[in-house]
Amino acid sequence: MTDHDFSAEAVTVGYGERTVIEALDLTVPDHRMGAIIGPNGCGKSTLLRTMARLLRPSSGAVLLDGRMIHQMPTRAVATVLGLLPQSPTCPDGIVVEDLVSRGRAPHRGTFARWTAADDEAIASAMALTGTAELATRPVDELSGGQRQRVWIAMALAQQTDLLLLDEPTTYLDLAYQIDVLELLAELNRSTGTTVVMVLHDINLAARYCDWLVAMREGTVMARGRPADVVTQDTMTRVFDLNTRVIADPVNGSPIVIPLGRARPAPQQPEQPEQPEKPGQPGQPAPEDRPSQQTGNRGAA
């Protein structure tokens, strides 16, 4: 895999007049696997779509190897960066192998002939994702987990150095979630592919990823190694949760145990004003008062 510099610099993005992300900076570690976490509506998917060139920032820039990605030719981007969007759709009746083969489109010109390299890329992607035995099955007849593996196979057939995935484990049961994350982790380990995901499960993100970014209301609240991001303080600031964070007994990654919603400190009821009395808290005692006040009291 080729080394790449991939970053967002002072990016502001919105929909109409509503700003979702404002002046955000993010550098993606090369050849690593990372995740963006945060509550619903905080801008995670908006950030990922902006970095994938699907959304254009109103200010700032996304840079790929020093070039503004929104000004690069589509094919030049697609040969380096792949995207698996949230809830992708496909033509009715298309079979698995045909859908996976669409991942080769960026590598082929308008009149380019199909090559052995294309066949090899498709076969490798399907073998890695365990979808070869589904090759002739219609995609719309597959289970959710099978379908997600097919979409990932299409992304792998694209053979990009950078792979962005928007909630790849959504709607999957726990076993299929593990399958998908194990697959992506193996891809990262074996090929050096840089993987960036949006994930909702913090514990799985901490277990499988090398780095995390925690967002709230369009702002990065914490970034770094899972142990540095998944802390009780960050969980309160990002999710409004009281938590306990413990170490995974198997691999030492942080595990979040939610204890309930974090609530603001109770407000003390407003007290009626009382006449000030000598010696009450916050007031000087009689003997500590200025001598002229004593004199005045004596003259009264």
Long-range contacts (C-beta under 8 A, 24 or more apart in sequence): 1-31, 1-161, 1-191, 1-192, 1-193, 1-194, 2-80, 2-161, 3-30, 3-31, 4-30, 4-64, 4-65, 4-80, 4-161, 4-162, 4-194, 5-30, 5-63, 5-64, 5-65, 5-66, 6-30, 6-51, 6-63, 6-64, 6-65, 6-81, 6-162, 6-194, 7-62, 7-63, 8-47, 8-50, 8-51, 8-60, 8-61, 8-62, 8-63, 9-60, 9-61, 9-62, 9-63, 10-59, 10-60, 10-61, 11-47, 11-50, 11-57, 11-59, 11-60, 11-61, 11-62, 12-57, 12-58, 12-59, 12-60, 13-43, 13-46, 13-47, 13-50, 13-55, 13-56, 13-57, 13-58, 14-58, 19-58, 19-218, 20-46, 20-218, 21-46, 21-47, 21-50, 21-57, 21-218, 22-218, 22-219, 23-59, 23-60, 24-60, 24-218, 24-219, 24-220, 25-220, 26-51, 26-213, 26-220, 26-223, 28-162, 28-194, 28-196, 29-194, 29-210, 29-211, 30-194, 31-188, 31-192, 31-193, 31-194, 32-188, 32-194, 32-195, 32-210, 32-211, 33-184, 33-185, 33-188, 33-194, 33-195, 33-197, 33-208, 33-209, 33-210, 34-195, 34-196, 34-197, 34-209, 34-210, 34-211, 34-212, 34-213, 35-196, 35-197, 35-198, 35-199, 35-205, 35-208, 35-209, 35-212, 35-213, 36-196, 36-197, 36-198, 36-199, 36-212, 36-213, 36-215, 37-198, 37-199, 37-200, 37-202, 37-205, 37-212, 37-213, 37-214, 37-215, 37-229, 37-238, 38-214, 38-215, 38-216, 38-221, 38-238, 38-239, 39-216, 39-238, 39-239, 42-215, 42-216, 42-217, 42-218, 43-215, 43-217, 43-218, 44-198, 44-215, 45-86, 45-166, 45-167, 45-198, 46-218, 47-215, 48-83, 48-164, 48-166, 48-196, 48-198, 49-85, 49-166, 51-164, 51-196, 52-81, 52-83, 52-164, 53-77, 53-81, 54-83, 54-85, 75-106, 78-105, 78-106, 78-158, 78-160, 79-106, 79-107, 79-158, 79-160, 80-160, 80-161, 80-162, 81-160, 81-161, 81-162, 81-163, 81-164, 82-155, 82-158, 82-160, 82-162, 82-163, 82-164, 83-155, 83-163, 83-164, 83-165, 83-166, 84-151, 84-152, 84-155, 84-163, 84-164, 84-165, 84-166, 84-168, 85-166, 86-166, 86-167, 86-170, 86-198, 87-170, 88-151, 90-139, 90-140, 92-140, 93-138, 93-140, 94-138, 94-139, 95-135, 95-136, 95-137, 95-138, 95-139, 96-126, 96-131, 96-134, 96-135, 96-136, 96-137, 96-138, 96-139, 96-142, 96-150, 96-153, 97-122, 97-126, 97-135, 97-136, 99-139, 99-150, 99-151, 99-154, 100-125, 100-126, 100-131, 100-150, 100-153, 100-154, 100-157, 101-157, 102-154, 102-157, 103-153, 103-154, 103-155, 103-156, 103-157, 103-158, 103-159, 104-157, 104-158, 106-158, 107-158, 107-159, 121-157, 121-159, 122-157, 124-156, 124-157, 125-153, 125-154, 125-156, 125-157, 126-153, 128-153, 128-156, 128-183, 128-186, 128-187, 129-153, 129-156, 129-183, 144-171, 144-172, 144-176, 145-172, 145-173, 145-175, 145-176, 145-179, 145-180, 148-172, 148-176, 148-180, 149-179, 149-180, 149-183, 152-180, 152-183, 152-184, 156-187, 160-193, 161-192, 161-193, 161-194, 162-193, 162-194, 162-196, 163-187, 163-193, 163-194, 163-195, 163-196, 164-196, 164-197, 165-195, 165-196, 165-197, 165-198, 166-197, 166-198, 167-197, 167-198, 167-199, 167-200, 168-197, 168-199, 169-199, 169-200, 169-201, 169-204, 170-200, 177-201, 177-204, 178-204, 181-208, 182-208, 184-208, 202-230, 202-235, 202-256, 203-253, 203-254, 203-255, 203-256, 206-230, 206-248, 206-253, 206-254, 206-255, 206-256, 207-248, 207-251, 207-253, 214-238, 226-253, 226-254, 227-253, 227-254, 230-254, 230-256, 236-262
